[in-house]
Amino acid sequence: MVGRWLGRFVVPAIFAAIFVAPLWFMLVGSLRPAGSPPPRTLELWPADPTTAAYTRLPELVPLARYLANSALVVALAVPLTVLVAALTGFGLRLLSGTARRRALLALLVVLLVPVTAVWATRFEVFRLFGAVDTYLPLLAPAALAVSPFLILLYAWSFGGIPDSQLQAARLEGAGWLTIWRRLAMPQVKPATLAVAVLAFTFHWSNFIDPLLYLTSGDRYTWPLGLRFLLLLNPTDWPLLMAGSVIATAPCVLVFLLAQRVLLADDPLAALRSKGSR
């Protein structure tokens, strides 16, 4: 009984505290008076909390503009990432055994290639097409599903669909796209949520691509704005923490929302809640 209680409550609480602690201390640091240095000791809450750092942010950088640009990139890139990853993963599911193993091996090889190895080549390609200083290079990773890992995640999830269901749908006259949309996708909702959250985190926090390809200030995204804050006020700890909170909050909210949706669709969770009543 004690071991079960520890495994169900204590251990998850410890892991949750480990992940939440940095976010909490970042929030606490942003509420310190302007210009305050980092605390020398553990500080759970500032003595004189203030939101002055948040009110100063729009005075130093165009906060609303940068956030709107980041939101625009995310709104376009996340659905495209999910679409490409889902279609590619379903295509892998339909391959025969040998062809599937070769495709998976190729994806693993691509996954091992460092991104830094293709920066110069990608920049030259986009420069030749006149796409520099546009959002096209920022959306290009979405057209490749961002990472082979997301494709592999979908392929593994689609692997749980029995062949009998696919064959029955084909006998009914359904095309593969119809089967993908109406039969396969509803059965891999957890994978879709995971891919969407990972894609959101990548595109929202993407710093290198905007730095390489954007030259107009009115197109900058918030990661670049956060870098400007560091250059303007490298010693203003509360200001930097406030910018970090704004950069991190959307990712945390998306994760919590996805978790809630996932738990709401979990039949085992519904049975557990019924039993507790």
C-alpha positions in Angstrom: 0.0 0.0 0.0 2.8 2.4 0.9 4.8 1.6 -2.2 1.7 2.1 -4.4 1.0 5.5 -2.7 4.6 6.6 -3.2 4.6 5.5 -6.9 1.3 7.2 -7.6 1.7 10.5 -5.7 5.1 11.2 -4.3 7.3 10.3 -7.2 5.2 12.2 -9.8 5.1 15.2 -7.4 8.9 15.2 -7.1 9.4 15.1 -10.9 6.8 17.8 -11.3 8.6 20.0 -8.8 11.9 19.5 -10.7 10.4 20.8 -13.9 8.2 23.6 -12.3 11.0 25.0 -10.1 12.9 26.8 -12.9 9.7 28.3 -14.2 8.7 29.5 -10.7 12.1 31.1 -10.0 12.0 32.8 -13.5 8.6 34.3 -12.6 9.9 35.3 -9.1 13.0 36.9 -10.7 10.8 39.0 -13.1 8.9 40.5 -10.1 11.9 41.9 -8.4 12.6 45.7 -8.5 14.2 47.0 -11.7 18.0 46.6 -11.9 18.1 44.1 -9.0 20.9 41.5 -9.3 20.1 37.8 -9.0 19.4 36.7 -5.4 22.4 35.2 -3.6 20.1 32.8 -1.7 17.0 30.8 -2.5 14.1 33.2 -2.9 10.6 31.8 -3.1 9.0 35.2 -3.4 10.5 38.7 -3.6 10.2 41.0 -0.6 8.7 43.9 -2.7 7.1 42.3 -5.8 6.5 44.6 -8.7 5.5 44.3 -12.4 7.8 47.2 -13.4 9.8 44.9 -15.6 6.8 44.0 -17.7 5.8 47.6 -18.2 9.3 48.5 -19.3 9.4 45.8 -22.0 7.3 47.7 -24.6 9.4 50.8 -24.0 12.6 49.1 -25.1 11.4 46.7 -27.8 8.2 46.6 -30.0 6.8 43.8 -27.9 3.4 43.6 -29.6 4.9 43.5 -33.1 7.4 40.7 -32.3 4.7 38.6 -30.5 2.3 39.0 -33.4 5.0 38.0 -35.9 5.8 34.9 -33.8 2.1 34.0 -33.6 1.8 34.4 -37.4 4.7 32.0 -38.0 3.3 29.5 -35.5 -0.2 29.7 -36.9 1.0 28.8 -40.4 3.8 26.4 -39.5 2.2 24.1 -36.9 -0.7 22.9 -39.0 1.7 22.4 -42.0 4.0 20.4 -39.8 1.2 18.2 -38.5 -0.1 17.6 -42.0 3.3 16.7 -43.5 4.3 14.5 -40.6 0.9 12.7 -40.6 0.8 12.0 -44.3 4.5 10.8 -44.4 4.0 8.6 -41.3 0.9 7.1 -42.8 2.8 6.5 -46.1 5.4 4.6 -44.1 2.7 2.5 -42.5 1.5 1.4 -45.9 4.9 0.3 -47.1 5.8 -3.3 -47.2 8.2 -4.7 -44.6 11.5 -4.3 -46.6 10.6 -0.9 -48.0 9.5 0.3 -44.6 12.7 -0.7 -42.9 14.7 1.1 -45.6 12.6 4.2 -45.2 13.0 4.1 -41.4 16.7 3.7 -41.8 16.9 6.7 -44.1 15.0 8.8 -41.6 17.3 7.8 -38.9 20.3 8.8 -41.0 18.8 12.2 -41.7 18.1 12.5 -38.0 21.8 12.1 -37.3 22.8 15.0 -39.7 23.5 18.1 -37.6 21.4 21.2 -38.6 24.5 23.4 -38.6 25.9 21.3 -41.6 23.1 22.7 -43.9 22.9 26.3 -42.8 25.1 27.7 -45.5 23.5 25.6 -48.2 20.0 26.5 -47.1 20.8 30.2 -47.0 22.3 30.2 -50.5 19.2 28.4 -51.9 16.8 30.9 -50.3 19.0 33.8 -51.4 18.9 32.6 -55.0 15.0 32.3 -54.9 14.8 35.8 -53.3 13.2 34.5 -50.1 15.6 36.2 -47.7 13.8 38.6 -45.4 10.5 36.8 -45.8 8.8 34.2 -43.6 9.3 31.4 -46.2 12.6 30.2 -44.7 10.9 30.1 -41.3 8.1 27.9 -42.7 10.4 25.7 -44.8 11.1 23.3 -41.8 7.4 22.7 -41.5 7.2 21.5 -45.1 9.7 18.9 -44.0 7.9 18.0 -40.8 10.6 19.9 -38.8 12.3 16.6 -37.8 12.3 13.0 -38.8 11.4 12.2 -35.2 7.9 13.6 -35.7 7.4 11.4 -38.8 8.7 8.3 -36.8 6.2 9.2 -34.0 3.3 9.1 -36.4 4.6 6.0 -38.1 4.8 4.2 -34.8 1.3 5.4 -33.9 -0.2 4.3 -37.2 1.4 0.9 -36.8 -1.1 0.2 -34.1 -4.0 0.2 -36.6 -4.8 -3.4 -37.7 -4.4 -4.3 -41.3 -7.9 -5.7 -41.3 -9.3 -2.2 -40.8 -7.4 -0.7 -43.7 -8.3 -3.6 -46.0 -12.0 -3.4 -45.0 -12.0 0.4 -45.8 -10.4 -0.4 -49.2 -13.0 -3.0 -49.9 -15.6 -0.4 -49.2 -14.1 1.7 -52.0 -12.4 4.4 -49.9 -9.2 5.9 -51.2 -6.0 6.2 -49.1 -6.5 9.8 -48.4 -10.0 9.2 -47.2 -8.8 6.3 -45.0 -6.0 8.5 -43.6 -8.5 11.3 -42.8 -11.5 9.4 -41.5 -10.1 6.1 -40.2 -6.4 6.6 -39.2 -6.2 10.1 -37.9 -9.0 9.8 -35.3 -7.1 6.8 -33.8 -3.8 8.7 -33.3 -5.1 11.8 -31.4 -2.3 11.5 -28.8 0.3 11.5 -31.5 -1.3 14.5 -33.2 -1.3 16.4 -29.9 2.3 15.5 -29.2 3.5 16.5 -32.7 1.5 19.8 -32.5 3.0 20.7 -29.1 6.6 19.9 -30.3 6.1 21.8 -33.5 4.7 24.8 -31.6 7.6 24.8 -29.2 10.1 24.6 -32.1 8.6 27.4 -34.2 7.8 29.6 -31.3 11.4 29.4 -29.8 13.2 29.3 -33.2 16.0 31.8 -32.9 18.6 30.7 -35.6 16.3 30.9 -38.7 15.0 34.5 -37.9 18.5 35.6 -37.2 19.8 34.2 -40.5 17.0 35.2 -42.8 15.2 38.3 -41.4 16.7 41.7 -41.9 13.7 44.0 -41.5 13.0 45.0 -37.9 9.2 44.9 -38.5 9.4 41.1 -39.3 11.4 40.1 -36.3 10.0 37.4 -33.9 10.1 37.4 -30.1 13.3 35.2 -29.8 15.2 38.0 -31.6 13.5 40.6 -29.3 14.7 38.7 -26.3 18.2 38.8 -27.7 17.9 42.5 -28.1 16.9 42.9 -24.5 20.1 41.0 -23.5 22.2 43.4 -25.6 20.4 46.5 -24.3 20.4 45.6 -20.6 22.7 42.7 -19.9 22.7 43.4 -16.2 18.9 44.1 -15.7 18.0 40.7 -14.3 14.2 41.3 -13.7 13.8 42.7 -17.3 15.5 39.6 -18.8 13.4 37.3 -16.6 10.2 39.1 -17.7 11.1 38.6 -21.3 11.8 35.0 -20.6 8.4 34.5 -18.9 6.7 36.0 -21.9 8.6 33.7 -24.2 7.9 30.6 -22.1 4.3 31.2 -21.1 2.7 30.2 -24.5 4.6 26.9 -24.6 3.5 26.1 -21.0 -0.1 27.0 -21.8 -0.1 24.9 -25.0 1.3 21.9 -23.1 -1.3 22.2 -20.3 -4.1 22.6 -22.9 -2.9 19.5 -24.8 -2.7 17.5 -21.6 -6.2 18.5 -20.6 -7.6 17.5 -24.1 -5.7 14.2 -23.9 -7.0 13.4 -20.5 -10.5 14.3 -21.5 -10.3 11.8 -24.4 -8.8 9.1 -22.2 -11.4 6.4 -21.5 -9.4 5.0 -18.6 -9.4 8.4 -16.9 -13.1 8.6 -17.3 -13.5 5.1 -15.7 -11.2 6.1 -12.8 -13.2 9.2 -12.1 -16.4 7.2 -12.1 -15.0 4.7 -9.8 -13.8 7.4 -7.3 -17.4 8.7 -7.2 
